[in-house]
């Protein structure tokens, strides 16, 4: 008898999640069937639900922060992305994005994260197949896209599920070209802000300053090693916040790098004024169009002589470098996941992250979907 798997299927933009069932396919040569252990709910899932990405294809199963056990290996699949031998039952983290390897950005520019033909689990890579097992909000994920990759992990699902968002923080640090002893400001105390904080410290930051709210998130930032925190709910004047931050930098000149992780347009001119002359401003919080912002080319860019860079997603290299840090125990990643929800409550998770970040009377730091309750 064929095994049956369940998945939370979104029917349309701002639609309903319905838990549906379908026969679970056996992996063909080169494919891998993963039994989901946990899948994080990302801000990108929220954007897709609300129709902020016009290329979203419905119906679909969301979820790209996937960790699970190998249920079955297709013929020829023997090792993970680093070449380590794997077997059925191993816990693995899925690298959701898959690049073609042959387009201009893959082959010529050598920026695979910008692939023109990229596909990703959680974004319905195949329209001609049932959506059930193409995303992480499901009991199973069939890794059937050519060039798919995963990593064997040696930690708990609660920590491994953070690998994909942690790679964004690593990409922030890479784009900033941090040096040992740098002073770094992180705008935002959400999950990406916290992960970017840890990445900045790993990359050599000597002093880290987190600007955000609420107080509970700032306390978590301190647990991750933030040297200074600035609560925007208590200090409401941007100019006062800028002065406070610059007072914490060498000579009061400003930070070597500022990471924007809020997705709030008004934070950008404020953050640029926190950068020292010749410093770097890394913009990665706006993964969708949240609106325009007024900037002055002379005051914000030319006179400051700053470097402005963007961050778009991550690639396999960020995963490989990030996993040992998660496994090391140097940071309290075990305190990040605040909610573990069944498939039937995926809609509640999206509603929570669309509004006040509170669920079941508790602040939501990171929500994870646990597909199987067996």
Order of alpha helices (4+ residues) and beta strands (2+ residues): beta-beta-beta-alpha-beta-beta-beta-beta-beta-beta-alpha-alpha-beta-alpha-beta-alpha-beta-alpha-beta-alpha-beta-beta-alpha-beta-alpha-beta-beta-beta
